[in-house]
Amino acid sequence: MTQKLHFDPDEIYAKGMSPFEAVVIAAQEARFINEQSRLGFLELEGEKPTTVALDRLRAGKITVSTEE
């Protein structure tokens, strides 16, 4: 498995979320990225939406609201 697609559980816990939350958040972001790409608002340049979503999650570019 490539390092780019691998998350260490300690890395996820350090961000204040559980592995389940990380998967759900990455999936939602990947769907959003895919939709933006399909509509022509975003160019993926050969990367897949899931890879871009995981990169954004790892870089801390996705904020998670815990408000209910």
N, CA, C and O atoms as a GROMACS GRO file, in nm:
protein
  272
    1MET      N    1   0.085  -0.117   0.000
    1MET     CA    2   0.000   0.000   0.000
    1MET      C    3   0.090   0.123   0.000
    1MET      O    4   0.190   0.129   0.071
    2THR      N    5   0.053   0.219  -0.078
    2THR     CA    6   0.134   0.340  -0.083
    2THR      C    7   0.117   0.422   0.043
    2THR      O    8   0.012   0.418   0.107
    3GLN      N    9   0.221   0.495   0.078
    3GLN     CA   10   0.218   0.579   0.198
    3GLN      C   11   0.112   0.687   0.186
    3GLN      O   12   0.056   0.731   0.287
    4LYS      N   13   0.085   0.731   0.064
    4LYS     CA   14  -0.010   0.839   0.043
    4LYS      C   15  -0.152   0.800   0.085
    4LYS      O   16  -0.229   0.886   0.128
    5LEU      N   17  -0.186   0.674   0.074
    5LEU     CA   18  -0.320   0.629   0.108
    5LEU      C   19  -0.328   0.565   0.247
    5LEU      O   20  -0.433   0.513   0.284
    6HIS      N   21  -0.221   0.568   0.322
    6HIS     CA   22  -0.218   0.504   0.453
    6HIS      C   23  -0.221   0.607   0.564
    6HIS      O   24  -0.143   0.703   0.563
    7PHE      N   25  -0.310   0.588   0.658
    7PHE     CA   26  -0.317   0.673   0.777
    7PHE      C   27  -0.282   0.587   0.897
    7PHE      O   28  -0.338   0.480   0.916
    8ASP      N   29  -0.189   0.634   0.978
    8ASP     CA   30  -0.157   0.568   1.103
    8ASP      C   31  -0.267   0.603   1.204
    8ASP      O   32  -0.307   0.719   1.211
    9PRO      N   33  -0.316   0.508   1.281
    9PRO     CA   34  -0.421   0.540   1.378
    9PRO      C   35  -0.380   0.652   1.475
    9PRO      O   36  -0.465   0.733   1.514
   10ASP      N   37  -0.254   0.658   1.513
   10ASP     CA   38  -0.210   0.765   1.602
   10ASP      C   39  -0.224   0.902   1.536
   10ASP      O   40  -0.255   1.001   1.602
   11GLU      N   41  -0.203   0.906   1.405
   11GLU     CA   42  -0.219   1.031   1.330
   11GLU      C   43  -0.365   1.076   1.330
   11GLU      O   44  -0.394   1.195   1.339
   12ILE      N   45  -0.455   0.979   1.320
   12ILE     CA   46  -0.599   1.010   1.322
   12ILE      C   47  -0.641   1.057   1.460
   12ILE      O   48  -0.714   1.156   1.473
   13TYR      N   49  -0.596   0.986   1.565
   13TYR     CA   50  -0.632   1.025   1.701
   13TYR      C   51  -0.576   1.162   1.736
   13TYR      O   52  -0.640   1.237   1.811
   14ALA      N   53  -0.458   1.196   1.683
   14ALA     CA   54  -0.398   1.326   1.710
   14ALA      C   55  -0.482   1.440   1.651
   14ALA      O   56  -0.477   1.552   1.700
   15LYS      N   57  -0.559   1.411   1.547
   15LYS     CA   58  -0.647   1.510   1.486
   15LYS      C   59  -0.779   1.521   1.562
   15LYS      O   60  -0.864   1.604   1.528
   16GLY      N   61  -0.797   1.440   1.666
   16GLY     CA   62  -0.917   1.447   1.748
   16GLY      C   63  -1.036   1.373   1.692
   16GLY      O   64  -1.150   1.409   1.721
   17MET      N   65  -1.012   1.269   1.613
   17MET     CA   66  -1.124   1.192   1.557
   17MET      C   67  -1.093   1.044   1.564
   17MET      O   68  -0.979   1.002   1.582
   18SER      N   69  -1.198   0.965   1.550
   18SER     CA   70  -1.182   0.820   1.548
   18SER      C   71  -1.158   0.776   1.404
   18SER      O   72  -1.187   0.851   1.311
   19PRO      N   73  -1.107   0.655   1.384
   19PRO     CA   74  -1.089   0.605   1.248
   19PRO      C   75  -1.220   0.602   1.169
   19PRO      O   76  -1.221   0.629   1.049
   20PHE      N   77  -1.331   0.570   1.236
   20PHE     CA   78  -1.461   0.569   1.169
   20PHE      C   79  -1.495   0.709   1.118
   20PHE      O   80  -1.538   0.724   1.004
   21GLU      N   81  -1.477   0.811   1.203
   21GLU     CA   82  -1.504   0.948   1.162
   21GLU      C   83  -1.416   0.988   1.044
   21GLU      O   84  -1.463   1.055   0.952
   22ALA      N   85  -1.289   0.948   1.046
   22ALA     CA   86  -1.197   0.981   0.937
   22ALA      C   87  -1.244   0.922   0.806
   22ALA      O   88  -1.236   0.988   0.702
   23VAL      N   89  -1.293   0.799   0.809
   23VAL     CA   90  -1.342   0.735   0.686
   23VAL      C   91  -1.465   0.806   0.634
   23VAL      O   92  -1.476   0.831   0.514
   24VAL      N   93  -1.557   0.840   0.723
   24VAL     CA   94  -1.680   0.908   0.682
   24VAL      C   95  -1.648   1.046   0.624
   24VAL      O   96  -1.701   1.084   0.520
   25ILE      N   97  -1.561   1.120   0.690
   25ILE     CA   98  -1.524   1.254   0.645
   25ILE      C   99  -1.453   1.248   0.510
   25ILE      O  100  -1.482   1.327   0.420
   26ALA      N  101  -1.359   1.154   0.495
   26ALA     CA  102  -1.287   1.140   0.368
   26ALA      C  103  -1.383   1.100   0.256
   26ALA      O  104  -1.369   1.147   0.143
   27ALA      N  105  -1.481   1.013   0.285
   27ALA     CA  106  -1.577   0.972   0.183
   27ALA      C  107  -1.665   1.089   0.140
   27ALA      O  108  -1.692   1.106   0.021
   28GLN      N  109  -1.709   1.169   0.236
   28GLN     CA  110  -1.791   1.286   0.201
   28GLN      C  111  -1.711   1.385   0.118
   28GLN      O  112  -1.763   1.441   0.021
   29GLU      N  113  -1.587   1.408   0.156
   29GLU     CA  114  -1.502   1.500   0.080
   29GLU      C  115  -1.475   1.447  -0.060
   29GLU      O  116  -1.474   1.523  -0.156
   30ALA      N  117  -1.453   1.316  -0.073
   30ALA     CA  118  -1.429   1.256  -0.205
   30ALA      C  119  -1.552   1.271  -0.295
   30ALA      O  120  -1.538   1.298  -0.414
   31ARG      N  121  -1.672   1.255  -0.238
   31ARG     CA  122  -1.793   1.276  -0.317
   31ARG      C  123  -1.805   1.420  -0.364
   31ARG      O  124  -1.841   1.446  -0.479
   32PHE      N  125  -1.773   1.514  -0.274
   32PHE     CA  126  -1.778   1.656  -0.309
   32PHE      C  127  -1.677   1.688  -0.419
   32PHE      O  128  -1.709   1.757  -0.515
   33ILE      N  129  -1.555   1.636  -0.406
   33ILE     CA  130  -1.450   1.659  -0.506
   33ILE      C  131  -1.492   1.600  -0.641
   33ILE      O  132  -1.474   1.662  -0.745
   34ASN      N  133  -1.548   1.481  -0.638
   34ASN     CA  134  -1.593   1.416  -0.762
   34ASN      C  135  -1.700   1.499  -0.830
   34ASN      O  136  -1.698   1.517  -0.952
   35GLU      N  137  -1.794   1.550  -0.753
   35GLU     CA  138  -1.902   1.632  -0.810
   35GLU      C  139  -1.846   1.761  -0.869
   35GLU      O  140  -1.887   1.801  -0.978
   36GLN      N  141  -1.754   1.826  -0.798
   36GLN     CA  142  -1.694   1.950  -0.848
   36GLN      C  143  -1.615   1.925  -0.976
   36GLN      O  144  -1.615   2.007  -1.067
   37SER      N  145  -1.548   1.812  -0.982
   37SER     CA  146  -1.472   1.776  -1.102
   37SER      C  147  -1.565   1.748  -1.219
   37SER      O  148  -1.539   1.790  -1.331
   38ARG      N  149  -1.673   1.676  -1.192
   38ARG     CA  150  -1.769   1.642  -1.296
   38ARG      C  151  -1.836   1.766  -1.354
   38ARG      O  152  -1.866   1.771  -1.474
   39LEU      N  153  -1.859   1.866  -1.270
   39LEU     CA  154  -1.921   1.990  -1.316
   39LEU      C  155  -1.821   2.086  -1.382
   39LEU      O  156  -1.861   2.188  -1.439
   40GLY      N  157  -1.692   2.054  -1.373
   40GLY     CA  158  -1.590   2.136  -1.438
   40GLY      C  159  -1.532   2.246  -1.351
   40GLY      O  160  -1.460   2.332  -1.402
   41PHE      N  161  -1.562   2.246  -1.222
   41PHE     CA  162  -1.511   2.348  -1.132
   41PHE      C  163  -1.372   2.314  -1.076
   41PHE      O  164  -1.304   2.401  -1.022
   42LEU      N  165  -1.333   2.189  -1.089
   42LEU     CA  166  -1.208   2.141  -1.030
   42LEU      C  167  -1.140   2.047  -1.128
   42LEU      O  168  -1.206   1.960  -1.185
   43GLU      N  169  -1.009   2.063  -1.148
   43GLU     CA  170  -0.931   1.974  -1.234
   43GLU      C  171  -0.849   1.881  -1.145
   43GLU      O  172  -0.771   1.927  -1.063
   44LEU      N  173  -0.867   1.751  -1.161
   44LEU     CA  174  -0.800   1.654  -1.076
   44LEU      C  175  -0.659   1.618  -1.122
   44LEU      O  176  -0.580   1.566  -1.043
   45GLU      N  177  -0.625   1.645  -1.245
   45GLU     CA  178  -0.491   1.620  -1.300
   45GLU      C  179  -0.445   1.477  -1.279
   45GLU      O  180  -0.331   1.453  -1.238
   46GLY      N  181  -0.531   1.381  -1.306
   46GLY     CA  182  -0.495   1.240  -1.302
   46GLY      C  183  -0.510   1.173  -1.166
   46GLY      O  184  -0.499   1.051  -1.158
   47GLU      N  185  -0.534   1.249  -1.060
   47GLU     CA  186  -0.553   1.189  -0.929
   47GLU      C  187  -0.699   1.153  -0.910
   47GLU      O  188  -0.788   1.211  -0.972
   48LYS      N  189  -0.722   1.056  -0.825
   48LYS     CA  190  -0.858   1.015  -0.797
   48LYS      C  191  -0.914   1.098  -0.682
   48LYS      O  192  -0.838   1.145  -0.597
   49PRO      N  193  -1.046   1.117  -0.678
   49PRO     CA  194  -1.107   1.198  -0.572
   49PRO      C  195  -1.076   1.148  -0.431
   49PRO      O  196  -1.058   1.229  -0.340
   50THR      N  197  -1.068   1.017  -0.413
   50THR     CA  198  -1.037   0.962  -0.281
   50THR      C  199  -0.896   1.001  -0.237
   50THR      O  200  -0.875   1.034  -0.120
   51THR      N  201  -0.800   0.997  -0.328
   51THR     CA  202  -0.663   1.035  -0.296
   51THR      C  203  -0.655   1.182  -0.258
   51THR      O  204  -0.587   1.219  -0.163
   52VAL      N  205  -0.724   1.266  -0.333
   52VAL     CA  206  -0.725   1.410  -0.304
   52VAL      C  207  -0.790   1.435  -0.168
   52VAL      O  208  -0.741   1.517  -0.090
   53ALA      N  209  -0.900   1.364  -0.138
   53ALA     CA  210  -0.968   1.379  -0.010
   53ALA      C  211  -0.877   1.338   0.106
   53ALA      O  212  -0.874   1.406   0.209
   54LEU      N  213  -0.805   1.228   0.092
   54LEU     CA  214  -0.714   1.184   0.198
   54LEU      C  215  -0.599   1.283   0.216
   54LEU      O  216  -0.556   1.307   0.329
   55ASP      N  217  -0.549   1.338   0.106
   55ASP     CA  218  -0.445   1.440   0.116
   55ASP      C  219  -0.495   1.563   0.192
   55ASP      O  220  -0.424   1.618   0.277
   56ARG      N  221  -0.617   1.604   0.162
   56ARG     CA  222  -0.675   1.720   0.231
   56ARG      C  223  -0.697   1.691   0.379
   56ARG      O  224  -0.674   1.777   0.464
   57LEU      N  225  -0.741   1.571   0.411
   57LEU     CA  226  -0.762   1.533   0.550
   57LEU      C  227  -0.629   1.531   0.625
   57LEU      O  228  -0.619   1.581   0.737
   58ARG      N  229  -0.527   1.472   0.563
   58ARG     CA  230  -0.395   1.466   0.624
   58ARG      C  231  -0.336   1.604   0.646
   58ARG      O  232  -0.270   1.628   0.747
   59ALA      N  233  -0.358   1.696   0.552
   59ALA     CA  234  -0.303   1.831   0.560
   59ALA      C  235  -0.382   1.922   0.653
   59ALA      O  236  -0.341   2.034   0.681
   60GLY      N  237  -0.496   1.874   0.702
   60GLY     CA  238  -0.577   1.954   0.792
   60GLY      C  239  -0.660   2.059   0.720
   60GLY      O  240  -0.702   2.157   0.781
   61LYS      N  241  -0.685   2.040   0.592
   61LYS     CA  242  -0.763   2.136   0.513
   61LYS      C  243  -0.913   2.112   0.525
   61LYS      O  244  -0.992   2.192   0.475
   62ILE      N  245  -0.951   2.004   0.591
   62ILE     CA  246  -1.092   1.974   0.612
   62ILE      C  247  -1.123   2.000   0.759
   62ILE      O  248  -1.060   1.942   0.848
   63THR      N  249  -1.220   2.087   0.785
   63THR     CA  250  -1.257   2.114   0.922
   63THR      C  251  -1.380   2.032   0.957
   63THR      O  252  -1.468   2.011   0.874
   64VAL      N  253  -1.384   1.987   1.080
   64VAL     CA  254  -1.493   1.903   1.126
   64VAL      C  255  -1.568   1.977   1.235
   64VAL      O  256  -1.511   2.017   1.336
   65SER      N  257  -1.696   1.994   1.213
   65SER     CA  258  -1.780   2.059   1.313
   65SER      C  259  -1.844   1.951   1.402
   65SER      O  260  -1.904   1.856   1.352
   66THR      N  261  -1.830   1.968   1.532
   66THR     CA  262  -1.888   1.871   1.624
   66THR      C  263  -2.019   1.921   1.684
   66THR      O  264  -2.072   1.860   1.777
   67GLU      N  265  -2.071   2.031   1.631
   67GLU     CA  266  -2.198   2.085   1.682
   67GLU      C  267  -2.313   1.996   1.639
   67GLU      O  268  -2.312   1.941   1.529
   68GLU      N  269  -2.410   1.983   1.725
   68GLU     CA  270  -2.528   1.901   1.691
   68GLU      C  271  -2.650   1.986   1.688
   68GLU      O  272  -2.759   1.936   1.661
   0.00000   0.00000   0.00000
